[in-house]
Amino acid sequence: MPTLRIELSPGRSHEQKSAYVEQVTKLTSEILKCPVESVDVVFVEIEGSNWARGGRFFAQPRPAAARSEAAS
């Protein structure tokens, strides 16, 4: 029975997660040839203070130069 663990930052609405669960469950069932009832989806919301990329936590303010590069 597939269990899908989705790690993401907080902020998605229940409606967004619901739509995602519906689609990913259907696709998983089709590709892995298993009943939709056997597919579990678990959302793990990780705060920016616990998630880092490129040596910096997402919750840390970035220098102005990095913000303007990211906007490009």
C-alpha positions in Angstrom: 0.0 0.0 0.0 1.7 3.2 -1.1 2.2 6.0 1.4 3.1 9.3 -0.1 4.8 11.8 2.3 4.5 15.4 0.9 6.8 17.9 2.6 6.0 21.5 2.0 6.0 24.9 3.6 2.8 26.0 5.3 0.3 28.2 3.5 -1.7 25.9 1.2 -5.4 25.9 1.7 -7.4 22.8 2.4 -8.9 23.1 -1.1 -5.5 23.1 -2.7 -4.4 20.1 -0.7 -7.7 18.3 -1.4 -7.3 18.8 -5.2 -3.7 17.6 -4.9 -4.7 14.5 -2.9 -7.4 13.6 -5.5 -5.0 13.9 -8.5 -1.9 12.2 -6.9 -4.1 9.4 -5.5 -5.6 8.7 -8.9 -2.2 8.8 -10.7 -0.5 6.6 -8.1 -3.3 4.1 -8.4 -3.1 4.0 -12.2 0.7 3.7 -12.4 1.2 1.3 -9.5 -1.8 -0.8 -10.3 -3.3 -0.6 -6.8 -6.8 0.4 -5.5 -7.2 4.1 -4.7 -8.4 3.0 -1.2 -4.8 1.8 -0.5 -3.1 5.1 -1.2 -2.2 7.2 1.8 -1.1 10.8 1.5 0.5 12.6 4.4 1.3 16.3 4.4 4.2 17.5 6.6 4.3 21.2 6.8 7.8 22.5 7.7 8.3 26.0 9.0 10.9 28.2 7.3 12.9 28.1 10.6 13.4 24.3 10.1 14.1 24.3 6.3 17.2 25.6 4.6 18.6 25.8 1.1 21.9 27.0 0.0 23.2 27.3 3.5 20.4 29.7 4.7 17.1 29.0 6.5 14.0 30.2 4.6 13.0 32.1 7.7 16.2 34.2 7.5 16.0 37.5 5.7 18.1 37.4 2.5 20.4 40.2 1.5 18.9 42.7 -1.0 21.1 41.5 -3.8 19.9 37.9 -3.4 16.2 39.1 -3.3 16.6 41.0 -6.6 18.3 38.0 -8.3 15.5 35.7 -7.2 12.9 38.0 -8.7 14.6 37.8 -12.1 
